[in-house]
Amino acid sequence: MGRKSKAKMYDLVNRIIHLYEKEKMNIKDIESLLRSEGYDISKSSIHRTIKTHQELAIEYRKIAEETKGLIEALKENPATDLMEAVHTILTNKIFEFVRQIESIDFDDPVELTQAVSRLSKSLESLQKYREERLSKAVEKIEKEGKSKNIPQEFLDMIKREIYGI
């Protein structure tokens, strides 16, 4: 596990970000101000703090845009489709996180693997539920179609639309 930055050690992250973004101070002025207040912090530590914050902000904006797009695309679909999409996003985010781990140094790494396993099982259950729902819908369409003398060709077209084939 890496060393804790001085900005975090001194609990200055929010203050540094505020000084940089809201007060429009440059890194050298922030360093001078903090040193005058008795903090032993370098320009490079301040720069790393700002850079990390900016990278996180970009990532959060990207996730927000993905989420808005997902909701827009699925707003006419059943809730199970939305749940499946949310599970898929969560699973992808966990896999991205795991892929970036340089060394396993958790208090309990089993929790991470259990979380991934639960997400996978949940997604599998959602997929089975959707398949069952579609199958029942097709059966009902077939039954009603035959009772109302709807041509089989038309019923087959509906099934292809439902199953996406």
C-alpha positions as CSV (number, residue, x, y, z in Angstrom):
1,M,0.0,0.0,0.0
2,G,1.4,3.4,-1.0
3,R,2.4,6.2,1.4
4,K,-0.3,8.6,2.4
5,S,0.1,12.0,0.8
6,K,0.8,15.0,3.0
7,A,-2.3,16.7,1.8
8,K,-4.3,13.7,3.1
9,M,-2.2,13.5,6.3
10,Y,-2.9,17.1,7.1
11,D,-6.5,16.8,5.9
12,L,-5.9,19.6,3.4
13,V,-7.3,18.1,0.2
14,N,-10.6,20.0,0.3
15,R,-8.8,23.2,1.2
16,I,-6.2,22.8,-1.6
17,I,-9.0,22.2,-4.2
18,H,-11.0,25.2,-2.9
19,L,-7.9,27.5,-3.0
20,Y,-7.1,26.3,-6.5
21,E,-10.6,26.2,-8.1
22,K,-12.6,28.8,-6.2
23,E,-9.9,31.3,-5.0
24,K,-8.0,30.8,-8.3
25,M,-4.7,30.6,-6.5
26,N,-1.7,29.0,-8.3
27,I,0.2,26.1,-6.8
28,K,3.1,28.2,-5.7
29,D,0.8,30.6,-3.8
30,I,-1.1,27.7,-2.2
31,E,2.3,26.3,-1.0
32,S,3.3,29.6,0.4
33,L,0.0,30.1,2.2
34,L,0.0,26.6,3.7
35,R,3.7,26.9,4.7
36,S,3.0,30.2,6.4
37,E,0.3,28.3,8.4
38,G,2.9,25.8,9.5
39,Y,2.2,22.9,7.1
40,D,5.3,21.1,5.6
41,I,3.9,20.5,2.1
42,S,5.6,20.8,-1.2
43,K,4.4,22.1,-4.6
44,S,4.6,18.6,-6.0
45,S,2.3,17.3,-3.3
46,I,-0.2,20.1,-4.0
47,H,0.1,19.4,-7.8
48,R,-0.6,15.7,-7.3
49,T,-3.6,16.4,-5.1
50,I,-5.1,18.8,-7.8
51,K,-4.3,16.3,-10.6
52,T,-6.0,13.4,-8.7
53,H,-9.0,15.6,-8.0
54,Q,-9.3,16.5,-11.7
55,E,-9.0,12.9,-12.8
56,L,-11.7,11.9,-10.4
57,A,-13.9,14.7,-11.6
58,I,-13.5,13.6,-15.2
59,E,-14.3,10.0,-14.2
60,Y,-17.4,11.1,-12.3
61,R,-18.6,13.2,-15.2
62,K,-18.1,10.2,-17.5
63,I,-20.1,8.0,-15.2
64,A,-22.9,10.6,-15.0
65,E,-23.1,10.8,-18.8
66,E,-23.2,7.0,-19.1
67,T,-25.9,6.9,-16.5
68,K,-28.0,9.6,-18.2
69,G,-27.6,7.8,-21.6
70,L,-28.6,4.5,-20.0
71,I,-31.7,5.9,-18.4
72,E,-32.7,7.6,-21.6
73,A,-32.2,4.4,-23.6
74,L,-34.1,2.2,-21.2
75,K,-36.9,4.6,-20.1
76,E,-39.4,2.7,-22.2
77,N,-38.2,-0.7,-21.2
78,P,-39.2,-2.9,-18.3
79,A,-37.5,-2.5,-14.9
80,T,-35.6,-5.7,-15.3
81,D,-33.8,-4.3,-18.3
82,L,-32.7,-1.3,-16.2
83,M,-31.7,-3.5,-13.4
84,E,-29.7,-5.7,-15.7
85,A,-27.9,-2.7,-17.2
86,V,-27.1,-1.3,-13.7
87,H,-25.7,-4.7,-12.6
88,T,-23.6,-4.8,-15.8
89,I,-22.2,-1.3,-15.1
90,L,-21.4,-2.2,-11.5
91,T,-19.7,-5.4,-12.5
92,N,-17.6,-3.6,-15.1
93,K,-16.6,-1.0,-12.5
94,I,-15.5,-3.6,-10.0
95,F,-13.6,-5.5,-12.7
96,E,-11.9,-2.2,-13.7
97,F,-11.0,-1.6,-10.0
98,V,-9.6,-5.1,-9.6
99,R,-7.6,-4.9,-12.8
100,Q,-5.9,-1.7,-11.5
101,I,-4.9,-3.3,-8.2
102,E,-1.1,-3.5,-8.0
103,S,-1.1,-5.7,-4.9
104,I,-3.7,-7.3,-2.7
105,D,-3.4,-5.5,0.6
106,F,-7.0,-5.5,1.9
107,D,-8.2,-6.2,5.4
108,D,-10.5,-8.8,3.9
109,P,-10.0,-9.6,0.2
110,V,-12.7,-12.3,0.4
111,E,-15.3,-9.5,0.6
112,L,-14.3,-8.2,-2.8
113,T,-14.5,-11.6,-4.4
114,Q,-17.9,-12.2,-2.7
115,A,-19.2,-8.9,-4.0
116,V,-18.2,-9.8,-7.5
117,S,-19.8,-13.3,-7.1
118,R,-23.0,-11.8,-5.8
119,L,-23.2,-9.3,-8.7
120,S,-22.6,-12.1,-11.2
121,K,-25.3,-14.4,-9.6
122,S,-27.7,-11.5,-9.5
123,L,-27.2,-10.7,-13.1
124,E,-27.6,-14.4,-14.0
125,S,-30.9,-14.4,-12.0
126,L,-32.1,-11.3,-13.9
127,Q,-31.3,-12.9,-17.2
128,K,-33.2,-16.1,-16.3
129,Y,-36.2,-14.0,-15.1
130,R,-36.2,-12.1,-18.4
131,E,-36.0,-15.3,-20.5
132,E,-38.9,-16.8,-18.5
133,R,-40.9,-13.6,-18.9
134,L,-40.4,-13.6,-22.6
135,S,-41.2,-17.3,-22.9
136,K,-44.5,-16.8,-21.1
137,A,-45.3,-13.8,-23.2
138,V,-44.7,-15.8,-26.4
139,E,-46.8,-18.7,-25.1
140,K,-49.6,-16.3,-24.4
141,I,-49.3,-14.7,-27.8
142,E,-49.4,-18.1,-29.5
143,K,-52.4,-19.3,-27.5
144,E,-54.4,-16.1,-28.0
145,G,-53.3,-15.9,-31.6
146,K,-54.6,-19.4,-32.4
147,S,-57.8,-18.8,-30.6
148,K,-58.5,-15.7,-32.7
149,N,-57.3,-17.3,-35.9
150,I,-54.3,-15.0,-36.4
151,P,-52.1,-16.4,-39.2
152,Q,-49.0,-18.4,-37.9
153,E,-46.8,-16.3,-40.2
154,F,-47.8,-13.2,-38.2
155,L,-47.3,-14.9,-34.9
156,D,-43.8,-16.1,-36.0
157,M,-42.9,-12.5,-36.9
158,I,-43.9,-11.3,-33.4
159,K,-41.8,-14.0,-31.8
160,R,-38.8,-13.0,-33.9
161,E,-39.3,-9.4,-32.8
162,I,-39.6,-10.4,-29.1
163,Y,-36.5,-12.6,-29.2
164,G,-34.6,-10.2,-31.4
165,I,-33.8,-12.7,-34.1
